[in-house]
Amino acid sequence: MTGLPEFFEQTSNKPYDRHTYRIELGDGRSVDIDDYIHLRAVWFESVRNYTGCTVTVLDTKQKRKKSNGGFK
């Protein structure tokens, strides 16, 4: 195959966001946000003009499935 494909396949309809975002305000407070779109809205509407604000990307902890056994 040469060039780019003319289509792509969607494999899931579930929302994709594997991260939590922390906005750290210049005064030591922080806010955790679970959705990137919401993070952007908060950043552009509220905090981008404050001095010392940063955004940190946090990995979401994976939920472990409970085991009904294991090695014996």
Summary of the structure (lengths in Angstrom):
residues: 72
radius of gyration: 19.4
end to end distance: 50.1
largest distance: 59.0
contacts: 100
relative contact order: 0.22
helix: 17%
strand: 22%
